[in-house]
Amino acid sequence: MVITRRVEFSASHVCRIPRLSDEENGRLFGPEANPHGHGHNYVVEVSVAGEPDAVTGMVMDLKELKEILTREIVEPYDHRFLNYEVRPFDRVVPTVENIARDIWERLDAGLRGAGRQLHSVRVYETPDLFVDYCGEPPCSA
Amino acid sequence: MFRVTRRYRFAASHRLHSPQLSEEDNRRVYGKCSHPYGHGHNYVLEVSARGPLDAITGRALDPAALDRLVERHVLAPFDRRNLNVEAPVFAGAVPTSENLAVEIGRRLTEGWSEEFPGEWPRLDRVRVAETANNMFEIGADEIR
């Protein structure tokens, strides 16, 4: 069974590669390369897979999951400029793919528990663009 | 491996009516979707692609390239159109959202290499929402 908790954070970012010219960054990232940065209301859906506990009937206490997500994601990411304030985005371009992977890496070990594990991370950069990441090996369709 | 999904919108009209069924059977099978002059929907289309991260850009997909592909092969021919009359494929098939999802998948598969000539990203799935309550999804491996 897969359970999902949703959290939101607002942050600014800029997608550009420092060693490339403005023109090349514009070609690769379009308006996302604006050097002054811009922001999004990110929405994150974290899914945990496991079997419901025989006593509690829960895969995981959703309140505990909410606390983990608040501590590991919302607190470091919310109302920050990702490139300047949140590692590893001082050296990794904060594309929505890289944000999904960073969130996976922040959560993976801590969510392993009796009969449960992190299943997938979905990050919406806007309502019209989102990424699913399930670690490696690849997500099934 | 990442799956990246982009959402698009188009508005179109259609009528569900099969020439292989009697008038009575059409009314029974399709109900109000079979009313003779057709009706419209605000369709929401999700296109998903799958791939590894590009080592330079940190992206699995260039959304602008997908936008161009979808504009050319789906939005331009379907937006503000009457699907029965203006989409040749629906001269011979009922424009249910199942058939529409297959047709969109077929068009994107055919045009894919125009924007994505490499091994990755690959088309992963197409999802059509006819209304907020009806959704139709097909995997790329089901599209022929």
Interface residues (C-beta under 8 A of the other chain):
Chain A: C15 I17 L28 F29 G30 V92 V93 T95 V96 E97 N98 A100 R101 P127 D128 L129 F130 V131 D132 Y133 C134 E136 P137 P138 C139 A141
Chain B: M1 F2 R3 V4 T5 R6 R7 Y8 S48 R50 L53 I56 T57 G58 R59 A60 D62 P63 A64 D124 R125 G139 A140 D141
